[in-house]
């Protein structure tokens, strides 16, 4: 299929083998209650996003997103304010960034692959959870996060800097990530030790 695919309400869409949205955008609306699901869809894009989550709660499972050209496409996935998206076992290849998270939005990426993305996730706020994902080279930085962003990056395998020259937001934690530059690895270990000490102190205070 070419062009636009619009889901105006919560649906469970399981793509047939070989089904693809070519040079188009998947627009997701609704998704109230248990939310909507899109599974196994291949999407190619270039000048426009491959997926835009406008409203509601959605899951993309086993989907692949790639540039329709040899050069990097624009941001692959955008999550608008008030919307929530779970990326599960998905791949994003050859894009300027895998995802853009707006303030008031939520994104959880689990066991995904970001390959040849200049940036993994860019946020303007919101809540981000990045778990057990793989970020392949070439990549400049995994995360460019607005200071208001909350969440965590845990047990990811990366081949570039997690934050680069960007500061880690106060409400955003990192833990057990592999492949970091030495300085970031040391900082993550120090933060983990401080968190453990704070947890022990809180437990001791609660028991007193």
C-alpha positions as CSV (number, residue, x, y, z in Angstrom):
1,X,0.0,0.0,0.0
2,X,1.2,3.5,-0.8
3,X,0.6,6.8,1.1
4,X,-1.4,7.1,4.3
5,X,-2.9,4.5,6.7
6,X,-5.2,6.0,9.4
7,X,-6.5,4.1,12.4
8,X,-9.2,6.3,13.8
9,X,-10.0,4.0,16.8
10,X,-8.4,1.2,18.8
11,X,-7.9,-1.8,16.6
12,X,-5.7,-4.9,16.6
13,X,-4.1,-5.0,13.2
14,X,-1.9,-8.0,12.3
15,X,-0.2,-7.6,9.0
16,X,0.0,-10.5,6.5
17,X,3.4,-11.7,5.6
18,X,5.1,-9.3,3.2
19,X,2.5,-6.5,3.9
20,X,4.1,-3.0,3.7
21,X,3.2,0.6,3.8
22,X,5.5,2.2,1.2
23,X,6.6,5.8,1.4
24,X,3.6,6.6,3.7
25,X,2.7,7.3,7.3
26,X,0.7,5.3,9.8
27,X,-1.6,7.7,11.8
28,X,-2.8,6.3,15.1
29,X,-5.8,7.8,17.0
30,X,-8.0,6.6,19.8
31,X,-6.6,3.5,21.5
32,X,-8.6,4.0,24.7
33,X,-9.0,1.2,27.3
34,X,-6.7,-1.7,26.5
35,X,-5.3,0.3,23.6
36,X,-4.6,-0.5,20.0
37,X,-2.0,-2.9,18.5
38,X,-0.2,-3.0,15.1
39,X,1.9,-6.1,14.5
40,X,4.3,-7.2,11.8
41,X,3.9,-4.2,9.5
42,X,6.9,-3.0,7.4
43,X,6.9,0.7,6.7
44,X,9.2,2.8,4.5
45,X,9.4,6.5,4.6
46,X,11.6,9.5,3.8
47,X,10.2,13.1,4.0
48,X,7.5,12.3,6.5
49,X,7.4,10.2,9.7
50,X,6.6,6.5,9.3
51,X,4.3,6.5,12.4
52,X,2.5,9.3,14.3
53,X,0.7,8.5,17.5
54,X,-1.8,11.3,17.9
55,X,-4.0,10.1,20.8
56,X,-4.6,7.1,23.0
57,X,-2.4,4.1,23.9
58,X,-0.8,1.9,21.2
59,X,1.6,-0.9,20.8
60,X,3.8,-1.6,17.7
61,X,5.1,-5.2,17.9
62,X,7.5,-6.8,15.4
63,X,7.3,-3.9,13.0
64,X,10.2,-2.7,10.8
65,X,10.7,0.9,9.7
66,X,13.3,2.0,7.2
67,X,14.2,4.8,4.8
68,X,12.9,4.3,1.3
69,X,16.2,5.7,-0.1
70,X,19.8,5.2,0.5
71,X,20.1,8.3,2.7
72,X,18.6,8.8,6.1
73,X,14.9,9.6,6.4
74,X,13.4,12.0,8.8
75,X,12.4,11.0,12.3
76,X,10.7,7.6,12.1
77,X,8.2,7.7,15.0
78,X,6.5,10.7,16.7
79,X,4.4,10.5,19.9
80,X,2.2,13.5,20.4
81,X,1.3,15.1,23.7
82,X,-1.1,12.9,25.8
83,X,-0.4,9.8,23.7
84,X,1.4,6.6,24.7
85,X,3.3,4.1,22.6
86,X,5.1,0.8,23.3
87,X,7.6,-0.3,20.7
88,X,8.2,-4.0,21.2
89,X,10.8,-6.0,19.1
90,X,10.7,-3.4,16.4
91,X,13.5,-2.1,14.2
92,X,14.2,1.4,12.9
93,X,16.9,1.8,10.3
94,X,18.4,4.7,8.4
95,X,16.7,7.7,10.0
96,X,17.8,11.0,11.5
97,X,16.2,9.8,14.8
98,X,14.2,6.7,15.7
99,X,11.6,8.6,17.8
100,X,10.5,12.0,18.9
101,X,8.7,12.2,22.2
102,X,6.6,15.3,22.9
103,X,6.0,16.8,26.3
104,X,3.1,14.9,28.0
105,X,3.7,11.8,25.9
106,X,5.0,8.4,26.9
107,X,7.2,6.0,25.0
108,X,8.5,2.6,26.1
109,X,10.9,0.8,23.7
110,X,11.7,-2.8,24.6
111,X,14.1,-5.1,22.7
112,X,14.2,-2.9,19.7
113,X,17.0,-2.2,17.2
114,X,18.0,1.3,16.1
115,X,20.5,1.0,13.2
116,X,22.1,4.0,11.5
117,X,20.1,6.6,13.3
118,X,21.9,9.8,14.1
119,X,20.0,10.0,17.4
120,X,18.0,7.2,19.1
121,X,15.3,9.3,20.8
122,X,14.8,13.0,21.0
123,X,12.4,14.3,23.7
124,X,10.7,17.6,24.5
125,X,9.6,16.3,27.9
126,X,7.4,13.3,28.6
127,X,8.2,9.9,30.0
128,X,10.7,7.5,28.3
129,X,11.7,3.9,29.1
130,X,14.4,2.3,26.9
131,X,15.0,-1.3,27.9
132,X,17.1,-4.0,26.4
133,X,17.4,-2.2,23.1
134,X,20.4,-2.3,20.7
135,X,21.8,0.8,19.1
136,X,24.1,0.1,16.2
137,X,26.7,2.4,14.6
138,X,26.8,4.8,13.0
139,X,25.1,6.8,15.7
140,X,26.1,10.2,17.2
141,X,24.2,9.9,20.4
142,X,21.4,7.6,21.8
143,X,19.4,10.2,23.8
144,X,18.8,14.0,23.4
145,X,16.4,14.6,26.3
146,X,14.7,17.8,27.5
147,X,15.4,18.4,31.2
148,X,11.7,17.7,32.0
149,X,12.0,14.1,30.7
150,X,11.5,11.3,33.2
151,X,12.1,7.5,33.0
152,X,15.1,5.3,32.5
153,X,17.5,3.6,30.1
154,X,18.3,0.1,31.3
155,X,20.3,-2.9,30.0
156,X,20.7,-1.5,26.5
157,X,23.6,-2.4,24.2
158,X,25.0,0.7,22.4
159,X,27.8,1.7,20.1
160,X,28.0,5.4,20.9
161,X,27.5,7.8,23.7
162,X,24.3,7.7,25.7
163,X,23.9,11.4,26.2
164,X,26.9,13.0,24.3
165,X,27.1,16.6,25.2
166,X,23.6,16.6,26.5
167,X,22.9,16.6,30.2
168,X,21.0,13.7,31.8
169,X,17.7,15.0,33.2
170,X,17.4,14.8,37.0
171,X,14.3,12.5,36.7
172,X,15.9,10.1,34.2
173,X,17.9,7.1,35.4
174,X,20.4,4.9,33.6
175,X,21.5,1.4,34.7
176,X,23.3,-1.7,33.3
177,X,23.9,-0.3,29.8
178,X,26.7,-1.9,27.8
179,X,29.1,-0.3,25.3
180,X,29.3,3.2,26.8
181,X,32.4,5.4,26.6
182,X,34.6,4.9,29.6
183,X,33.6,8.2,31.2
184,X,29.9,7.5,30.9
185,X,30.3,3.9,32.2
186,X,32.1,5.3,35.3
187,X,29.3,7.9,35.8
188,X,26.6,5.3,35.5
189,X,28.3,3.0,38.0
190,X,28.6,5.9,40.5
191,X,25.0,6.9,40.0
192,X,24.0,3.2,40.6
193,X,26.0,3.1,43.8
194,X,24.4,6.3,45.1
195,X,21.0,5.0,44.3
196,X,21.6,1.8,46.2
197,X,22.9,3.8,49.2
198,X,19.8,6.0,49.1
199,X,17.5,3.0,48.9
200,X,19.3,1.4,51.9
201,X,19.0,4.6,53.9
202,X,15.3,4.9,53.1
203,X,14.7,1.3,54.1
204,X,16.6,1.8,57.4
205,X,14.6,4.9,58.2
206,X,11.3,3.1,57.5
207,X,12.3,0.3,59.8
208,X,13.4,2.5,62.6
